Each structure stands twice: as C-alpha cells, then as structure tokens.
Amino acid sequence: MDTQSKTFPRELLLRSKKERFDYFKDKVIGHDRLLEVDKKLLHAIRYPVGKSLILVYGPTGVGKTTLRTRIEQKLLELEMEAMQKDPGYLPIVSMEAIAASRSYDWKEHFTRALVAANEPLIDYKIDYEARKSSQGRDLVKPTTRSELVLRRSLESCLRHRRTKVFIIDEAQHLNKVRSGHRLLDQMDIIKSLAETTNTIHVLIGTYELLSLTSLSAQLCRRGDEIHFSRYHNHDDTDKDAFASVLETFQRYLPLAQTPDLLSFEDFFYEKTFGCIGVLKALLNSALAMALEKDEDTITEKMLRECALPARDLIQMSREIVEGEGVLRETNEQIAELHMFLTDAPNQSKSRGKTSRDDISTQTNPASKQKQDNTCGASQPTPNRVKRGRIPGERNAKRDKVGVKK
C-alpha cells in the first residue's frame, strides 16, 4: 500500500460540511488485501484457461463492492481503444442480484441484466419462436415478457455486443430457491448462459456463496474461486497492514485536528474483525458526528457511539467462523481422499469380478451348482429344497377310526 505522507487538500476546511463529508466518504485506498484480490481476479478474467465462472467470496464489509468498482474501471481502461473503434462493443456488464422473499426471480434478473447492458426496448422483445406461428402479425405491440424471451434477448445482446465479462454482485441471493427446486439448477443457468455467450461470469458475494461452489464436479471444473479474506489479528503481517490502513484513513479525514486512530487500534479491530469496509463505515459515521457538532477532531466517545452493537458483531463473527471453517481443510477430508486413492482400485476390481460371476451363472447354471459344492463354510447356506414323495408312498393324512353303525 502507498504509505507516502499524502493528506486531504487543506482548502477543504473552508468548504461546507457536506463537501467535507462527501470527500472522505468517496475516498478509496488500495490496501494490501484489496490489491492482492484485485490482481488475482484481473488475471483470472484475462487468462480464463477454460474457466467460465469466477466466484469471489468473503465476509460482509470486507470491501467486495469496492473490488467490483476497481475491476470495472480497469477493464474499461484496457478496452477503451477497442470501444472507440467500435461503439457497439461492450466489454463488461455489471449488475446486483436482488434479494427475493421466497425464490430468486430469474425474470427480474434477466430484465435487470438487459438494463445494465443499456439494451433498448426491453418491454417490446419478440419471441421469434412465436413469430413463426403468427407469421409476423402483432410484432410491434408489447409482449408478455416471459423468462425464456428475456433470456434469449440477453444471450443475443451479450453475443452481439461481444461482452467479455458479466459481474453479479451480492450473488449469494442466488441461494434462494422455492420448495422442490434444486440449488444446482441456479448455477446451471449461470453456467449455461456463460458458455452459450462466451462471457465470463463473475459472482461476488458473502460466504453464503460457498453453498454454490461444490454442487457438482462439472461446476468445480468450470469455476474458479477467490477468497477475499479479512485481516487477522494473530498474523503479524496482517496486523501491520491493518495499522497502515488506519494511519492512511486518519490522514484523509478533513478535520482541523488529525485524530490519533492508531491509539485505538485494538478497539477498531474488535469492532470490525479486520474488515476494511466495516472500518470505513464506522469512520464515516464518526466524521459525520464530528462535523455536525462542529468538533475539530473525532473523539473516543464518538467512535464508541458509532461502532456496531454487540448483537450485530456476534452475528458477523458467527458467519465468519462458519465461512472460514468451510474453507479450512480437515483431517477427515484428507483421510477420505486417501481412502479413495488407496481403496478405489481394489473395490473396482472386486465389483468387476462379482459382475463376471453373475454373468457366468446366468449363462451356465451348471457352473453355479459346481460353485455351490466347492464353496467353504464362509459361503451362505442355500435354502433347503422340499424332498419329493417316493413312488407308492402315501400322502400324509389322518385315518378314520371307529366302526360305522
């Protein structure tokens, strides 16, 4: 991260409170973790090596939306010359997945994707399959925008605009499925759309995305994963990087007296868990409070009042523990892989032998009789066949006794 002694323009102190607040609110710094993930994602986009899906996940407030903005700007800069030569060329489309009350709405998804691509006349899309049967009648009036019609329109748009990257922020909302539907179906739609349009789809979201990453072996092969992790307080390198972020933020706070944020380093970590997005939100609130009260600097009391309450921090910590726990390799997983690698060939050989024996028995019944006579005590005892009656032997029945009068 850039550690040069930069600071805010001093003339900002003569501006309005809103201008001072907006300056800091819009300030983005390229800290170590953000730059690291930014580099990985850009490399995965430019050199996909057969990967059509890229999933970026991390805790809430870690800076994923900032990452999305940086990637958009970089890709547009890289493709600017091509866009100037061809105004119809649209290298990147970005949208946010909308949360649904019961199930994710794909019709709304396709509509918003078309809006993000600046597609015209979305309400007048034509179902070309229906046109074949109608012979072109009533093609100019609005049609019922079915999910299939909107999907075909989006596929056509991405192909003709030669879109390379499609970014979906808050992609954890794809987890919403109605009863009886499979979660795998959600990812199959994204994968199919990515492959039919030759467009890399980048899904950015919280750790809830992890439930979508290992639904099938095909998705694992087609997808790439990037973990946007927080700064950890038990790692010396992370602790230094987090302190550097604090020091940079305090220099850009447009206040008459620069606050000493480093003296509250432990407090900030306890209230943010090393998530820079949460830290920035806390400082935004504290700055707004200081400006409203006409204070020259931010005080400890302001910081404590602006920090998240304990109940919210507990929920955040639970989600972080669960998400990081899923990513951590366990001894059980390693043992399962070892068992597969060592036992699978033997099991396969055994299954093959059993199958051949079954075929031999079906084609040559005598072989089974011979096999039964030669098998040891370990073989199951066959069911006894009822002995037949010897010729001349009476059937078992009750004889009548006594003399009939």
Helices and strands as residue ranges (DSSP letters): G 10-14, H 17-25, H 32-46, E 53-57, H 64-78, H 80-85, E 92-96, H 106-116, G 122-124, H 128-134, H 147-160, E 165-169, G 171-175, H 183-197, E 200-205, G 207-209, H 210-213, H 217-222, E 223-227, H 236-252, G 261-264, H 265-272, H 276-292, H 300-306, H 310-327, H 331-363, H 365-374
